[in-house]
């Protein structure tokens, strides 16, 4: 700092610690609650000294909520979304930036238009789409009265009923959320900053487009990919509305949705120790990813929103 | 824009862009068109028979007092979340920027709530503000003398979801404010200090104006967050209740469409939300180009 301000400095640290405390308090409190037996959790106020029931509570919550299966589902969903999004958008951006073809601008514009629209604003039709992936083809058949035509043609009564449902499957959890323009946009911006000479040199050496992509562009994008991995993993893991709609089978739901069943309702035993223990457990994977990849996370967060 | 040196290939570029286009078409454009056309139809709950009714669904929507109330609730909620999480985020970030020691540790301690799912934040605050067991609720009852009960009172339920939503967003705001604060040129603050400006004056007349683009951007992001991503919080904490006092627009789309099976109305609501977010995005691009920091 510019001048010496001991009083202000003291308050700076005091407020900073207070701020950290406010931000950390809900988690700390949940952790303590998770270590207490039922009769202590419902005491008012709840004791702030951790109890010895942590393992017992965790075991109970684990089996009652079927957390093993659900966390696995969440991790599969999050990884699927991360890998899918990054792959699809990276090769898409490569095509848009490094090739010249007829529909290039149209392709870019049509993807760019979807930039800000989250899945929340189009839930119902997207759900119908996931319930039957062949919906557009079915609509086309109905529109052309193809079944009538076929019946007339073959002499039998034929109805066309195409159905390919994604409900209650990992594909259904992942695929609709892969449609996002933000990553494509980010990779496009990055590719545009890559020096022209690299591509020229590669072409001069006779490298094919895919060799250039694999040997030069991909290694250059590594930090960007790392940053996006963190952001998209957290995004995928924490999805709520979409898994709520697509899955009805408890074996297929994600952990964040499954937690709902552990919250004590008005008539239940107030087993908050189980609910909060499970909550802390479920939030662990994304929190660990963010903490261990903090540098890339901050970079990714700031670059993504530019 | 395209590179000056590019590749020529007949099929490869189409092959490379194909997955992106396919996914965008199936899960964005087709549903959007479906939603738009559905919003002009009146159908029975099983979706077997439908009738073209022009703007009936929209007229019905905007004359429905419940919907108008939901619009008001949403705006109030998002402004409250933005105000709480922005001020807290800015406050903590400026403190962290002043503090010279333990910067990395501070950042680590403040960053991780970003990774907590909104629904989980909801569960934790549900317990903290529980009318019979919650410790924060106890404090409110004792010190403020309020008859705290979010299960019964709409305003209490609103406070609860604002807290749960704002808490999670503080770390996001913190990251951006921290980046913004570090980009403020040291020479400016030092020059002002030599001219005798106190730390508070320096913050108010130099740092804060230079932060205004970040501030504006974060306001927009916070509003979008509270419009859409808070669905998980509403669903776990209040389910829109009591008496529709926390029924924000996204939750109403879900309730009318999936619980009430009123397809036409739900689609019309989706279209309204879509137009809203398009307007917000447009405004954001317009204003960010103008660079609000110098104000003309």
Interface residues (C-beta under 8 A of the other chain):
Chain A: X1 X2 X3 X5 X8 X9 X12 X13 X15 X16 X19 X20 X22 X23 X24 X26 X27 X29 X30 X33 X41 X42 X44 X45 X46 X87 X88 X89 X91 X92 X94 X95 X96 X97 X98 X99 X100 X101 X103 X104 X107 X110 X111 X114 X115 X116 X117 X118 X120 X121 X122 X123 X124 X125 X126 X127 X128 X129 X133 X135 X136 X175 X176 X178 X179 X181 X184 X191 X192 X196 X199 X200 X203 X209 X210 X212 X234 X237 X238 X240 X241 X244 X245 X256 X257 X259 X260 X263 X270 X272 X275 X276 X279 X282 X283 X286 X287 X289 X290 X291 X294 X297 X298 X301 X302 X305
Chain B: X1 X2 X3 X4 X5 X6 X7 X8 X9 X12 X13 X14 X16 X17 X19 X20 X21 X23 X24 X26 X27 X28 X29 X30 X31 X32 X34 X35 X38 X88 X91 X92 X95 X96 X98 X99 X100 X106 X107 X108 X109 X110 X111 X112 X113 X114 X115 X116 X117 X118 X119 X120 X121 X123 X124 X125 X126 X127 X128 X130 X132 X133 X135 X138 X167 X170 X171 X172 X175 X176 X179 X189 X190 X193 X199 X217 X221 X224 X228 X229 X231 X232 X235 X236 X250 X253 X254 X257 X258 X263 X266 X267 X270 X273 X274 X277 X278 X280 X281
